[in-house]
């Protein structure tokens, strides 16, 4: 199965390259004109690709900063909850100590 896929891919690529070469050789325009057109299109595509890459980088930065902000909020919330639990535990310990002192003084 892998050899079939590899053979098919190689054949497809080879056919595309050979077809492109034949098309360029039999093109109705001069080679220089065709190369200029190809060069222009390639530059245009590269410019578009650079614009898209910049947009992706900008979006990534925004996502990272949003994630950092959300992470900071989660950490702050967790710290507040931990402090609340500690305060409740301390209050319970104080109440237990008061109850034990009251029991000892009654005995």
Steps between C-alpha positions, in 0.01 A plus 500: 500500500782741588682422175179570306456836669868585454485398131180693443643812666824476305309453174269789578790732582703390196199545271433847638863607449519357148164650408614841623821478297313399183244777554780758536677373189185519287375828649397760243707772671873549521681334787600835653138616505386175653776515763406859582136400547598205715736717701230762553245240610754338731581837662129572536440162665800548729373844602156355574661217694703748707184700576319183609799392712508841669126478575549154650792623714292797621206274583734262681639787709145606586408146596811464715439827680134408552606161636752664733234740626255217560771297671578793730131532584473129579808513724366807684164330546667183631711703743189678630321168549802357682513803730127467569543131586792579731294767676209260542733232638650747747152607613402135549817434702428803719143382555625150590756645741234718665270198532782290652584780746134531593478121558814501714377790715166330557665180620 
